[in-house]
Amino acid sequence: MNIKELYQLYQQHPVITTDSRNCPEGSIFLALKGASFNGNQFAQQALEKGCAYAIVDEEEHKTDERIILVDDCLQTFKDLAREHRRQFLLPVIGITGTNGKTTTKELIRSVLAEEYDVMATEGNFNNDVGVPKTLFRLNDSYDIAVVEMGASHPGDIKTLVETCEPTCGLITNVGRAHLQGFGSFEGVCKTKGELYDFLLEHECPVFVNRDNEHLMQMISERSAANNQEPDVYYYGQGDSEDILIRGEVVRCDPFLTFRWREQDHEAHYQSDWMEVKTHLIGAYNLDNLLAAIIVGYVNNVPFEHINHALENYVPTNNRSQLTKTTKNSLIVDAYNANPSSMKAAIDNFRLVEAPRKMAILGMMGELGDVSQEEHRKVVQMLEESHFDEVWLVGAEFQKANAPFRTFADVEEVKQELTRHQPEGLTILIKGSNSTHLYELPPLL
């Protein structure tokens, strides 16, 4: 059975489940595999629970005429999702990057939702399983889609863009993350740049941060390789004449207030500056905000509606959140940590006006051979910052000879908080999701 035939079957049974514990009546079970599970083993059980069909890729599990055998279930899942995406002519905005892609995606969703019905990636469903699941949510009620794509190995973005087939897109930035999977920073750039490759090949518009030298180099090299002039919309904080949307920080107290304007040097036109007070912590979020503005601008969202969306966006999921407890003010950014995001968080925390500051930082994962070097750099930044108190969490920090309190894991931190309760501090909590520092705010 080919993909066209499988998709016809899906149209008759338009619910795909990959979890044998959740088998809606008449749905299709698709047997995916993971490090500790094999969905093929549950195909028959899925039919018994109510699925109309099951798709497997191991012949010994084809025990029923309603079980369909394919070469590779994950590839079939992606191919079916692409076929579904092709049923809709709506714009699809693809987003990737080392840092800020989820925040940027949510800001773009908020801006576009002022004028359109928007389908966007939920949570962090941005991998080779999450992107197909996102695409299957498409239906005729949506005007536009925003799809986030993550990567931890070479070729990941190429696979995802070939699945979702974006009509435009942006890379937030590139940094030293997942180096264990990519092998080098050059590997990160090459993989993230696969979004540019697809968009240029299909003559689709690209949104580019004019201030980011790595992105500028990537778009230049790919334009030359494709022997074509890209359709680029530039945004940034600089004075380059090709910047369409320009912005600058007004203050961080600690929420970011910024101003922006449209400028067209060829037409000798500049709009008035517009000031926006956000609920985001950190000057580093300006690039994410400008990305949302330029996407909204190109999609004809009025200025006042763009500003309304950005003023009312409130971050969730431990991303740049400000939380006030009875004892302290907390800046919680405990979802992701890599060298570039850690530097941005520390630099911003230096600028925050507060009488007493404390940093609780968790180790950064997947850095391979440069892990110790990168953790020592963080320690050096902290030494130069002169915060009132610093706690470091994780084995990599324990090996960094830091002149600060170190803890093996979050459980040790919790135990210390029962003995020593910080009070009257502004506290930055920053670390990878795997360090579980998001468990600390209720204790502070």
C-alpha positions as a Markdown table, in Angstrom:
| # | Residue | x | y | z |
|---|---|---|---|---|
| 1 | Met | 0.0 | 0.0 | 0.0 |
| 2 | Asn | 1.6 | 3.3 | -1.1 |
| 3 | Ile | 1.3 | 6.7 | 0.7 |
| 4 | Lys | -1.6 | 7.9 | -1.5 |
| 5 | Glu | -3.6 | 4.7 | -0.6 |
| 6 | Leu | -2.7 | 5.0 | 3.0 |
| 7 | Tyr | -3.8 | 8.6 | 3.0 |
| 8 | Gln | -7.1 | 7.6 | 1.5 |
| 9 | Leu | -7.5 | 5.2 | 4.4 |
| 10 | Tyr | -6.6 | 8.0 | 6.8 |
| 11 | Gln | -9.3 | 10.2 | 5.3 |
| 12 | Gln | -11.8 | 7.5 | 6.2 |
| 13 | His | -10.3 | 7.1 | 9.7 |
| 14 | Pro | -8.9 | 10.6 | 10.4 |
| 15 | Val | -7.3 | 9.9 | 13.8 |
| 16 | Ile | -3.8 | 8.5 | 14.1 |
| 17 | Thr | -2.6 | 7.3 | 17.5 |
| 18 | Thr | 0.9 | 6.2 | 18.4 |
| 19 | Asp | 0.0 | 5.2 | 22.0 |
| 20 | Ser | -1.7 | 1.9 | 22.5 |
| 21 | Arg | -3.1 | 3.2 | 25.8 |
| 22 | Asn | -5.1 | 5.8 | 23.8 |
| 23 | Cys | -7.1 | 4.1 | 21.0 |
| 24 | Pro | -10.1 | 6.1 | 20.0 |
| 25 | Glu | -12.8 | 4.1 | 18.2 |
| 26 | Gly | -12.1 | 3.8 | 14.5 |
| 27 | Ser | -8.6 | 5.3 | 14.7 |
| 28 | Ile | -5.4 | 4.1 | 13.1 |
| 29 | Phe | -2.6 | 2.9 | 15.3 |
| 30 | Leu | 0.9 | 3.5 | 14.0 |
| 31 | Ala | 3.7 | 1.5 | 15.7 |
| 32 | Leu | 6.7 | 3.7 | 16.5 |
| 33 | Lys | 9.8 | 2.6 | 18.3 |
| 34 | Gly | 11.9 | 4.2 | 21.0 |
| 35 | Ala | 14.8 | 3.4 | 23.2 |
| 36 | Ser | 12.7 | 1.4 | 25.6 |
| 37 | Phe | 9.6 | 0.4 | 23.6 |
| 38 | Asn | 8.5 | -1.2 | 20.4 |
| 39 | Gly | 5.0 | -0.2 | 19.2 |
| 40 | Asn | 4.9 | -3.2 | 16.9 |
| 41 | Gln | 4.3 | -5.4 | 19.9 |
| 42 | Phe | 1.0 | -3.5 | 20.7 |
| 43 | Ala | -0.6 | -3.5 | 17.3 |
| 44 | Gln | -3.0 | -6.4 | 18.0 |
| 45 | Gln | -3.9 | -4.9 | 21.4 |
| 46 | Ala | -4.6 | -1.5 | 19.7 |
| 47 | Leu | -7.2 | -3.2 | 17.4 |
| 48 | Glu | -8.8 | -4.9 | 20.3 |
| 49 | Lys | -9.1 | -1.5 | 22.1 |
| 50 | Gly | -11.0 | 0.1 | 19.1 |
| 51 | Cys | -8.5 | 1.0 | 16.4 |
| 52 | Ala | -9.8 | 0.3 | 12.9 |
| 53 | Tyr | -6.3 | -0.4 | 11.5 |
| 54 | Ala | -2.7 | -0.7 | 12.7 |
| 55 | Ile | 0.5 | 0.0 | 10.8 |
| 56 | Val | 3.6 | -2.0 | 11.6 |
| 57 | Asp | 7.1 | -2.4 | 10.2 |
| 58 | Glu | 8.0 | -5.9 | 11.6 |
| 59 | Glu | 6.4 | -8.7 | 9.6 |
| 60 | Glu | 6.0 | -11.0 | 12.6 |
| 61 | His | 3.4 | -8.6 | 14.0 |
| 62 | Lys | 1.2 | -8.7 | 11.0 |
| 63 | Thr | -1.3 | -11.0 | 12.7 |
| 64 | Asp | -4.5 | -9.6 | 11.4 |
| 65 | Glu | -5.9 | -8.5 | 8.0 |
| 66 | Arg | -6.4 | -5.0 | 9.5 |
| 67 | Ile | -2.7 | -4.7 | 10.2 |
| 68 | Ile | -0.7 | -3.0 | 7.4 |
| 69 | Leu | 3.0 | -3.7 | 6.9 |
| 70 | Val | 5.3 | -0.9 | 5.8 |
| 71 | Asp | 9.1 | -0.6 | 5.5 |
| 72 | Asp | 9.5 | 2.0 | 8.2 |
| 73 | Cys | 6.7 | 3.3 | 10.5 |
| 74 | Leu | 8.4 | 6.6 | 11.4 |
| 75 | Gln | 9.1 | 7.4 | 7.7 |
| 76 | Thr | 5.5 | 6.5 | 6.9 |
| 77 | Phe | 4.3 | 8.8 | 9.7 |
| 78 | Lys | 6.3 | 11.7 | 8.2 |
| 79 | Asp | 5.1 | 10.9 | 4.6 |
| 80 | Leu | 1.5 | 10.7 | 5.7 |
| 81 | Ala | 1.9 | 14.0 | 7.5 |
| 82 | Arg | 3.4 | 15.6 | 4.4 |
| 83 | Glu | 0.5 | 14.3 | 2.3 |
| 84 | His | -1.9 | 15.8 | 4.8 |
| 85 | Arg | -0.1 | 19.1 | 4.8 |
| 86 | Arg | -0.3 | 19.2 | 1.0 |
| 87 | Gln | -4.1 | 19.3 | 1.2 |
| 88 | Phe | -4.0 | 22.9 | 2.4 |
| 89 | Leu | -2.7 | 25.9 | 0.5 |
| 90 | Leu | -2.2 | 28.1 | 3.6 |
| 91 | Pro | 1.1 | 29.7 | 4.4 |
| 92 | Val | 3.4 | 27.6 | 6.7 |
| 93 | Ile | 6.1 | 29.5 | 8.7 |
| 94 | Gly | 9.0 | 27.3 | 9.6 |
| 95 | Ile | 11.1 | 28.2 | 12.7 |
| 96 | Thr | 14.3 | 26.8 | 14.0 |
| 97 | Gly | 17.4 | 28.0 | 15.9 |
| 98 | Thr | 19.5 | 27.2 | 18.9 |
| 99 | Asn | 17.8 | 29.6 | 21.4 |
| 100 | Gly | 14.5 | 31.4 | 21.5 |
| 101 | Lys | 12.6 | 29.3 | 18.9 |
| 102 | Thr | 9.7 | 28.4 | 21.2 |
| 103 | Thr | 9.4 | 32.0 | 22.5 |
| 104 | Thr | 9.6 | 33.3 | 18.9 |
| 105 | Lys | 7.0 | 30.8 | 17.8 |
| 106 | Glu | 4.6 | 31.9 | 20.6 |
| 107 | Leu | 5.2 | 35.6 | 19.8 |
| 108 | Ile | 4.5 | 35.0 | 16.1 |
| 109 | Arg | 1.4 | 33.0 | 17.0 |
| 110 | Ser | 0.1 | 35.8 | 19.2 |
| 111 | Val | 0.8 | 38.5 | 16.6 |
| 112 | Leu | -0.8 | 36.6 | 13.7 |
| 113 | Ala | -3.8 | 35.6 | 15.9 |
| 114 | Glu | -4.8 | 39.2 | 15.9 |
| 115 | Glu | -5.9 | 38.8 | 12.3 |
| 116 | Tyr | -6.0 | 35.1 | 11.5 |
| 117 | Asp | -6.9 | 31.6 | 12.8 |
| 118 | Val | -3.4 | 30.2 | 13.6 |
| 119 | Met | -2.3 | 26.6 | 14.0 |
| 120 | Ala | 1.0 | 26.4 | 15.8 |
| 121 | Thr | 3.3 | 23.8 | 17.4 |
| 122 | Glu | 2.1 | 23.0 | 20.9 |
| 123 | Gly | 4.7 | 22.8 | 23.6 |
| 124 | Asn | 8.0 | 21.4 | 22.3 |
| 125 | Phe | 6.5 | 19.1 | 19.6 |
| 126 | Asn | 9.4 | 20.0 | 17.3 |
| 127 | Asn | 11.1 | 16.7 | 16.5 |
| 128 | Asp | 10.5 | 14.0 | 13.9 |
| 129 | Val | 7.5 | 12.7 | 15.8 |
| 130 | Gly | 6.2 | 16.1 | 17.1 |
| 131 | Val | 6.2 | 17.8 | 13.7 |
| 132 | Pro | 4.0 | 15.2 | 12.0 |
| 133 | Lys | 1.6 | 15.3 | 15.0 |
| 134 | Thr | 1.5 | 19.0 | 14.5 |
| 135 | Leu | 0.7 | 18.8 | 10.8 |
| 136 | Phe | -2.1 | 16.3 | 11.4 |
| 137 | Arg | -3.9 | 19.1 | 13.4 |
| 138 | Leu | -4.3 | 21.1 | 10.2 |
| 139 | Asn | -7.9 | 21.5 | 9.0 |
| 140 | Asp | -9.9 | 24.0 | 7.0 |
| 141 | Ser | -10.5 | 26.3 | 10.0 |
| 142 | Tyr | -6.9 | 27.6 | 9.9 |
| 143 | Asp | -5.6 | 30.5 | 7.8 |
| 144 | Ile | -1.9 | 30.1 | 8.6 |
| 145 | Ala | 0.5 | 27.6 | 10.4 |
| 146 | Val | 3.6 | 28.2 | 12.5 |
| 147 | Val | 5.8 | 25.1 | 12.8 |
| 148 | Glu | 8.8 | 24.9 | 15.2 |
| 149 | Met | 11.6 | 22.5 | 14.3 |
| 150 | Gly | 14.3 | 21.3 | 16.6 |
| 151 | Ala | 17.5 | 19.5 | 15.9 |
| 152 | Ser | 20.2 | 17.6 | 17.8 |
| 153 | His | 21.9 | 15.7 | 14.9 |
| 154 | Pro | 23.0 | 16.5 | 11.4 |
| 155 | Gly | 20.2 | 16.2 | 8.8 |
| 156 | Asp | 17.4 | 16.7 | 11.4 |
| 157 | Ile | 16.2 | 20.0 | 9.9 |
| 158 | Lys | 16.4 | 18.7 | 6.3 |
| 159 | Thr | 14.1 | 15.9 | 7.3 |
| 160 | Leu | 11.6 | 18.2 | 9.1 |
| 161 | Val | 11.4 | 20.8 | 6.3 |
| 162 | Glu | 10.8 | 18.1 | 3.8 |
| 163 | Thr | 7.9 | 17.0 | 6.0 |
| 164 | Cys | 6.3 | 20.3 | 6.7 |
| 165 | Glu | 7.3 | 22.1 | 3.4 |
| 166 | Pro | 7.3 | 25.7 | 4.8 |
| 167 | Thr | 6.5 | 28.6 | 2.6 |
| 168 | Cys | 8.7 | 31.0 | 4.5 |
| 169 | Gly | 10.8 | 30.8 | 7.6 |
| 170 | Leu | 13.5 | 32.0 | 10.0 |
| 171 | Ile | 16.4 | 30.9 | 12.1 |
| 172 | Thr | 16.5 | 32.6 | 15.5 |
| 173 | Asn | 20.2 | 32.2 | 16.0 |
| 174 | Val | 22.9 | 29.5 | 16.0 |
| 175 | Gly | 24.9 | 28.6 | 19.1 |
| 176 | Arg | 27.0 | 25.9 | 20.8 |
| 177 | Ala | 24.3 | 23.4 | 21.8 |
| 178 | His | 24.0 | 19.7 | 21.2 |
| 179 | Leu | 27.6 | 19.6 | 20.2 |
| 180 | Gln | 27.8 | 15.9 | 21.2 |
| 181 | Gly | 25.3 | 15.2 | 18.5 |
| 182 | Phe | 26.4 | 17.7 | 15.9 |
| 183 | Gly | 30.2 | 17.1 | 16.4 |
| 184 | Ser | 31.1 | 20.8 | 16.1 |
| 185 | Phe | 29.7 | 24.4 | 15.9 |
| 186 | Glu | 30.0 | 24.1 | 12.1 |
| 187 | Gly | 27.8 | 21.1 | 12.2 |
| 188 | Val | 25.2 | 23.1 | 14.1 |
| 189 | Cys | 25.3 | 25.8 | 11.4 |
| 190 | Lys | 25.1 | 23.3 | 8.6 |
| 191 | Thr | 22.0 | 21.6 | 10.1 |
| 192 | Lys | 20.1 | 24.8 | 11.0 |
| 193 | Gly | 20.9 | 26.2 | 7.6 |
| 194 | Glu | 19.0 | 23.3 | 6.0 |
| 195 | Leu | 15.9 | 25.5 | 6.5 |
| 196 | Tyr | 17.5 | 28.2 | 4.3 |
| 197 | Asp | 18.5 | 25.5 | 1.7 |
| 198 | Phe | 14.8 | 24.4 | 1.4 |
| 199 | Leu | 13.4 | 28.0 | 1.3 |
| 200 | Leu | 15.9 | 29.2 | -1.3 |
| 201 | Glu | 15.5 | 26.1 | -3.5 |
| 202 | His | 11.7 | 26.7 | -3.5 |
| 203 | Glu | 12.1 | 30.5 | -3.9 |
| 204 | Cys | 10.3 | 31.2 | -0.6 |
| 205 | Pro | 10.8 | 34.3 | 1.6 |
| 206 | Val | 13.3 | 34.2 | 4.5 |
| 207 | Phe | 13.3 | 36.5 | 7.6 |
| 208 | Val | 16.9 | 37.2 | 8.7 |
| 209 | Asn | 18.3 | 39.0 | 11.8 |
| 210 | Arg | 20.6 | 41.5 | 10.1 |
| 211 | Asp | 22.8 | 41.8 | 13.2 |
| 212 | Asn | 23.6 | 38.1 | 13.5 |
| 213 | Glu | 26.9 | 37.5 | 11.6 |
| 214 | His | 26.5 | 33.7 | 11.5 |
| 215 | Leu | 23.0 | 34.0 | 9.9 |
| 216 | Met | 24.2 | 36.6 | 7.4 |
| 217 | Gln | 27.1 | 34.3 | 6.4 |
| 218 | Met | 24.8 | 31.3 | 6.1 |
| 219 | Ile | 22.3 | 33.1 | 3.9 |
| 220 | Ser | 25.1 | 34.6 | 1.8 |
| 221 | Glu | 26.9 | 31.2 | 1.3 |
| 222 | Arg | 23.6 | 29.5 | 0.4 |
| 223 | Ser | 22.6 | 32.2 | -2.0 |
| 224 | Ala | 25.9 | 31.8 | -3.8 |
| 225 | Ala | 25.6 | 28.0 | -3.9 |
| 226 | Asn | 22.1 | 28.2 | -5.3 |
| 227 | Asn | 23.2 | 31.0 | -7.7 |
| 228 | Gln | 20.1 | 33.1 | -6.9 |
| 229 | Glu | 19.2 | 36.3 | -5.1 |
| 230 | Pro | 17.1 | 35.3 | -2.0 |
| 231 | Asp | 13.8 | 37.0 | -1.1 |
| 232 | Val | 14.9 | 38.3 | 2.3 |
| 233 | Tyr | 13.2 | 40.5 | 4.9 |
| 234 | Tyr | 15.7 | 41.9 | 7.4 |
| 235 | Tyr | 15.1 | 42.9 | 10.9 |
| 236 | Gly | 17.6 | 44.0 | 13.6 |
| 237 | Gln | 18.9 | 46.7 | 15.9 |
| 238 | Gly | 21.6 | 48.2 | 13.6 |
| 239 | Asp | 21.5 | 51.0 | 11.0 |
| 240 | Ser | 21.9 | 49.0 | 7.8 |
| 241 | Glu | 19.8 | 50.4 | 5.0 |
| 242 | Asp | 18.3 | 47.0 | 4.2 |
| 243 | Ile | 16.7 | 46.6 | 7.6 |
| 244 | Leu | 12.9 | 46.7 | 7.3 |
| 245 | Ile | 12.0 | 46.5 | 11.0 |
| 246 | Arg | 14.4 | 48.1 | 13.4 |
| 247 | Gly | 14.1 | 48.0 | 17.2 |
| 248 | Glu | 16.0 | 49.0 | 20.3 |
| 249 | Val | 15.9 | 48.3 | 24.1 |
| 250 | Val | 14.4 | 51.2 | 26.1 |
| 251 | Arg | 14.8 | 49.6 | 29.6 |
| 252 | Cys | 14.7 | 46.3 | 31.6 |
| 253 | Asp | 13.1 | 46.8 | 35.0 |
| 254 | Pro | 13.1 | 43.8 | 34.9 |
| 255 | Phe | 10.4 | 43.5 | 32.1 |
| 256 | Leu | 11.7 | 44.5 | 28.7 |
| 257 | Thr | 10.4 | 47.7 | 27.2 |
| 258 | Phe | 11.5 | 48.3 | 23.7 |
| 259 | Arg | 10.6 | 50.5 | 20.7 |
| 260 | Trp | 10.5 | 49.7 | 17.0 |
| 261 | Arg | 9.7 | 51.3 | 13.6 |
| 262 | Glu | 9.3 | 50.4 | 10.0 |
| 263 | Gln | 11.9 | 51.9 | 7.6 |
| 264 | Asp | 12.3 | 51.9 | 3.9 |
| 265 | His | 15.4 | 53.7 | 2.8 |
| 266 | Glu | 14.6 | 53.4 | -0.9 |
| 267 | Ala | 11.3 | 55.2 | -0.4 |
| 268 | His | 12.9 | 57.6 | 2.2 |
| 269 | Tyr | 10.3 | 56.6 | 4.7 |
| 270 | Gln | 10.4 | 55.8 | 8.4 |
| 271 | Ser | 7.4 | 55.3 | 10.6 |
| 272 | Asp | 7.3 | 56.9 | 14.1 |
| 273 | Trp | 8.9 | 54.9 | 16.9 |
| 274 | Met | 6.4 | 52.8 | 18.8 |
| 275 | Glu | 7.1 | 51.8 | 22.4 |
| 276 | Val | 6.0 | 48.5 | 23.8 |
| 277 | Lys | 6.2 | 47.2 | 27.4 |
| 278 | Thr | 6.3 | 43.4 | 27.5 |
| 279 | His | 6.0 | 40.7 | 30.1 |
| 280 | Leu | 9.4 | 39.2 | 29.0 |
| 281 | Ile | 12.5 | 39.2 | 31.0 |
| 282 | Gly | 15.8 | 39.9 | 29.2 |
| 283 | Ala | 17.1 | 42.2 | 26.6 |
| 284 | Tyr | 18.0 | 39.1 | 24.5 |
| 285 | Asn | 14.3 | 38.7 | 23.8 |
| 286 | Leu | 14.3 | 41.8 | 21.6 |
| 287 | Asp | 15.4 | 39.7 | 18.6 |
| 288 | Asn | 12.5 | 37.3 | 19.2 |
| 289 | Leu | 10.1 | 40.3 | 19.4 |
| 290 | Leu | 11.4 | 41.8 | 16.2 |
| 291 | Ala | 11.1 | 38.5 | 14.4 |
| 292 | Ala | 7.4 | 38.4 | 15.4 |
| 293 | Ile | 6.9 | 42.0 | 14.3 |
| 294 | Ile | 8.4 | 41.4 | 10.8 |
| 295 | Val | 6.3 | 38.2 | 10.3 |
| 296 | Gly | 3.2 | 40.1 | 11.3 |
| 297 | Tyr | 4.1 | 43.1 | 9.1 |
| 298 | Val | 4.7 | 40.9 | 6.0 |
| 299 | Asn | 1.3 | 39.2 | 6.7 |
| 300 | Asn | -0.5 | 42.6 | 6.9 |
| 301 | Val | -1.2 | 42.7 | 10.6 |
| 302 | Pro | -1.8 | 46.4 | 11.5 |
| 303 | Phe | 0.9 | 48.0 | 13.7 |
| 304 | Glu | -1.6 | 48.6 | 16.6 |
| 305 | His | -2.6 | 44.9 | 16.6 |
| 306 | Ile | 1.1 | 43.8 | 16.6 |
| 307 | Asn | 1.8 | 46.0 | 19.6 |
| 308 | His | -1.4 | 44.8 | 21.4 |
| 309 | Ala | -0.3 | 41.1 | 20.9 |
| 310 | Leu | 3.2 | 41.8 | 22.2 |
| 311 | Glu | 2.1 | 43.8 | 25.2 |
| 312 | Asn | -0.3 | 41.0 | 26.2 |
| 313 | Tyr | 1.9 | 38.0 | 25.6 |
| 314 | Val | 2.8 | 36.3 | 28.9 |
| 315 | Pro | 5.5 | 33.6 | 28.8 |
| 316 | Thr | 4.9 | 30.1 | 30.3 |
| 317 | Asn | 6.7 | 26.8 | 30.7 |
| 318 | Asn | 9.6 | 28.2 | 32.7 |
| 319 | Arg | 10.8 | 30.5 | 29.9 |
| 320 | Ser | 11.8 | 34.0 | 31.1 |
| 321 | Gln | 9.1 | 34.1 | 33.8 |
| 322 | Leu | 9.1 | 36.5 | 36.7 |
| 323 | Thr | 7.6 | 35.0 | 39.9 |
| 324 | Lys | 7.3 | 36.8 | 43.2 |
| 325 | Thr | 7.1 | 34.8 | 46.3 |
| 326 | Thr | 6.7 | 35.9 | 49.9 |
| 327 | Lys | 10.5 | 36.0 | 50.3 |
| 328 | Asn | 12.1 | 36.6 | 46.9 |
| 329 | Ser | 11.7 | 37.6 | 43.3 |
| 330 | Leu | 12.5 | 34.8 | 40.9 |
| 331 | Ile | 13.5 | 35.0 | 37.2 |
| 332 | Val | 12.8 | 31.5 | 36.1 |
| 333 | Asp | 14.4 | 30.2 | 32.8 |
| 334 | Ala | 14.7 | 26.5 | 33.7 |
| 335 | Tyr | 13.7 | 24.9 | 30.4 |
| 336 | Asn | 16.9 | 25.1 | 28.4 |
| 337 | Ala | 20.5 | 25.9 | 28.9 |
| 338 | Asn | 23.5 | 26.0 | 26.5 |
| 339 | Pro | 26.6 | 28.2 | 26.4 |
| 340 | Ser | 24.9 | 31.0 | 24.3 |
| 341 | Ser | 21.7 | 31.1 | 26.3 |
| 342 | Met | 23.6 | 30.9 | 29.6 |
| 343 | Lys | 25.7 | 33.9 | 28.6 |
| 344 | Ala | 22.7 | 35.9 | 27.6 |
| 345 | Ala | 20.9 | 35.1 | 30.9 |
| 346 | Ile | 23.9 | 36.1 | 33.0 |
| 347 | Asp | 24.6 | 39.3 | 30.9 |
| 348 | Asn | 20.9 | 40.3 | 31.3 |
| 349 | Phe | 20.9 | 39.5 | 35.0 |
| 350 | Arg | 23.8 | 41.9 | 35.5 |
| 351 | Leu | 21.6 | 44.7 | 34.1 |
| 352 | Val | 18.6 | 43.9 | 36.3 |
| 353 | Glu | 18.2 | 46.5 | 39.0 |
| 354 | Ala | 17.9 | 44.8 | 42.3 |
| 355 | Pro | 19.5 | 45.4 | 45.7 |
| 356 | Arg | 20.7 | 41.7 | 46.2 |
| 357 | Lys | 21.1 | 39.1 | 43.5 |
| 358 | Met | 21.5 | 35.3 | 43.6 |
| 359 | Ala | 22.0 | 32.9 | 40.7 |
| 360 | Ile | 21.1 | 29.2 | 40.8 |
| 361 | Leu | 22.4 | 27.6 | 37.6 |
| 362 | Gly | 22.2 | 24.0 | 36.4 |
| 363 | Met | 24.7 | 22.3 | 34.2 |
| 364 | Met | 24.5 | 22.2 | 30.4 |
| 365 | Gly | 24.1 | 18.9 | 28.7 |
| 366 | Glu | 25.2 | 17.4 | 25.4 |
| 367 | Leu | 28.3 | 19.4 | 24.9 |
| 368 | Gly | 30.7 | 16.5 | 24.3 |
| 369 | Asp | 34.4 | 17.2 | 24.5 |
| 370 | Val | 34.0 | 20.9 | 25.2 |
| 371 | Ser | 31.7 | 20.5 | 28.2 |
| 372 | Gln | 34.3 | 21.2 | 30.9 |
| 373 | Glu | 35.6 | 24.2 | 28.9 |
| 374 | Glu | 32.1 | 25.7 | 28.5 |
| 375 | His | 31.3 | 25.2 | 32.2 |
| 376 | Arg | 34.5 | 26.9 | 33.2 |
| 377 | Lys | 33.5 | 29.9 | 31.0 |
| 378 | Val | 30.2 | 30.1 | 32.9 |
| 379 | Val | 32.1 | 30.1 | 36.2 |
| 380 | Gln | 34.4 | 32.9 | 34.9 |
| 381 | Met | 31.4 | 35.0 | 33.8 |
| 382 | Leu | 29.9 | 34.5 | 37.3 |
| 383 | Glu | 33.1 | 35.6 | 39.0 |
| 384 | Glu | 33.1 | 38.8 | 36.9 |
| 385 | Ser | 29.5 | 39.4 | 37.7 |
| 386 | His | 29.9 | 39.7 | 41.5 |
| 387 | Phe | 26.4 | 38.4 | 42.4 |
| 388 | Asp | 25.7 | 38.2 | 46.1 |
| 389 | Glu | 25.3 | 34.5 | 46.1 |
| 390 | Val | 25.8 | 31.7 | 43.5 |
| 391 | Trp | 24.7 | 28.0 | 43.6 |
| 392 | Leu | 25.8 | 25.7 | 40.8 |
| 393 | Val | 24.1 | 22.4 | 40.2 |
| 394 | Gly | 25.4 | 19.3 | 38.4 |
| 395 | Ala | 28.5 | 17.2 | 38.0 |
| 396 | Glu | 30.1 | 19.4 | 35.3 |
| 397 | Phe | 30.0 | 22.4 | 37.6 |
| 398 | Gln | 31.5 | 20.3 | 40.5 |
| 399 | Lys | 34.5 | 19.6 | 38.2 |
| 400 | Ala | 35.0 | 23.2 | 37.3 |
| 401 | Asn | 36.8 | 24.3 | 40.5 |
| 402 | Ala | 34.2 | 27.0 | 41.0 |
| 403 | Pro | 34.6 | 29.4 | 44.1 |
| 404 | Phe | 30.8 | 28.9 | 44.7 |
| 405 | Arg | 28.5 | 26.5 | 46.4 |
| 406 | Thr | 28.1 | 23.4 | 44.2 |
| 407 | Phe | 25.5 | 20.6 | 44.4 |
| 408 | Ala | 25.3 | 17.2 | 42.7 |
| 409 | Asp | 21.7 | 17.6 | 41.8 |
| 410 | Val | 18.4 | 19.4 | 42.5 |
| 411 | Glu | 17.7 | 17.1 | 45.5 |
| 412 | Glu | 20.7 | 18.4 | 47.3 |
| 413 | Val | 19.6 | 21.9 | 46.6 |
| 414 | Lys | 16.2 | 21.1 | 48.1 |
| 415 | Gln | 17.8 | 19.7 | 51.2 |
| 416 | Glu | 19.9 | 22.9 | 51.6 |
| 417 | Leu | 16.8 | 25.0 | 51.3 |
| 418 | Thr | 15.4 | 23.3 | 54.3 |
| 419 | Arg | 18.4 | 24.5 | 56.3 |
| 420 | His | 19.2 | 27.8 | 54.6 |
| 421 | Gln | 16.3 | 29.9 | 53.2 |
| 422 | Pro | 17.4 | 32.8 | 51.0 |
| 423 | Glu | 15.3 | 35.9 | 51.6 |
| 424 | Gly | 15.1 | 39.4 | 50.1 |
| 425 | Leu | 16.9 | 38.4 | 46.9 |
| 426 | Thr | 16.2 | 38.5 | 43.2 |
| 427 | Ile | 17.1 | 35.0 | 42.0 |
| 428 | Leu | 18.0 | 33.8 | 38.5 |
| 429 | Ile | 17.1 | 30.1 | 38.1 |
| 430 | Lys | 18.6 | 28.9 | 34.8 |
| 431 | Gly | 19.4 | 25.3 | 33.7 |
| 432 | Ser | 18.5 | 22.5 | 31.3 |
| 433 | Asn | 15.2 | 20.9 | 31.7 |
| 434 | Ser | 17.0 | 17.7 | 32.7 |
| 435 | Thr | 18.4 | 19.4 | 35.9 |
| 436 | His | 14.8 | 19.9 | 37.2 |
| 437 | Leu | 15.5 | 23.3 | 38.6 |
| 438 | Tyr | 11.9 | 24.2 | 37.7 |
| 439 | Glu | 11.1 | 22.3 | 41.0 |
| 440 | Leu | 12.7 | 25.0 | 43.1 |
| 441 | Pro | 10.4 | 28.1 | 42.8 |
| 442 | Pro | 7.8 | 26.7 | 45.4 |
| 443 | Leu | 10.7 | 26.4 | 47.9 |
| 444 | Leu | 12.0 | 29.9 | 47.4 |
